[in-house]
Amino acid sequence: MIERRKGTILFTGSDASVRGSAGFSELTCGKFALRGLSQCLAREFQPQGIHVAHIIIDGTIGTPKSKEPQEDGVMDPDAIAQMYWQVHIQDRSAWTQELDLRPFSERF
């Protein structure tokens, strides 16, 4: 990526990346660290043309599309994949560093 001066590194976080919850200290520590790593790498590699982003998944991910619609509050994995792709193909004049994805019914 460095030689080509282009590429994308995407990290996946959760709501534990930005706020702690009782009983989830191990997960929260790891997700906070992953978020920090993505920020460091973005600052290090962005000037070299490499897009680094952190994507927060705040909800339950359903099964791949079938004939049955996803129930309210469950995230469609195809919709999530589409958002990852959109981050990957973004114009370098307007890169995303962090993106929160959640179903419409999720309280935050």
HUGI-V225804 format. One record per backbone hydrogen bond with DSSP energy under -0.5 kcal/mol. NH is the residue of the N-H (numbers start at 1). CO is the residue of the C=O. E is the energy in kcal/mol with one decimal. If there is no record, write none. Layout:
BEGIN
NH,CO,E
NH,CO,E
END
This chain:
BEGIN
5,1,-1.3
6,1,-1.5
7,49,-0.7
9,51,-2.9
11,53,-2.7
13,11,-0.5
13,55,-3.2
15,57,-0.5
17,14,-2.5
18,15,-1.4
19,15,-1.4
24,21,-2.0
28,24,-2.8
29,25,-2.5
30,26,-1.7
31,27,-2.6
32,28,-2.8
33,29,-2.0
34,30,-2.3
35,31,-2.1
36,32,-2.3
37,33,-2.6
38,34,-2.4
39,35,-1.9
40,36,-2.4
41,37,-2.9
42,38,-2.2
43,39,-2.1
44,40,-1.9
45,41,-3.1
46,42,-2.2
48,45,-1.2
49,46,-2.3
50,45,-2.0
51,7,-2.8
51,49,-0.6
52,50,-0.6
53,9,-2.3
54,97,-2.4
55,11,-3.1
56,54,-0.5
56,99,-3.4
57,13,-2.1
57,55,-0.6
58,56,-0.7
58,101,-3.1
59,57,-0.7
60,73,-0.8
62,60,-0.5
62,75,-3.3
66,68,-0.7
74,71,-2.0
75,60,-3.8
77,75,-0.5
80,76,-2.0
81,77,-2.5
82,78,-2.0
83,79,-1.6
84,80,-2.2
85,81,-2.4
86,82,-2.2
87,83,-2.1
88,84,-2.2
89,85,-2.2
90,87,-1.0
94,91,-2.2
99,54,-2.2
101,56,-3.2
101,99,-0.5
106,103,-1.8
END
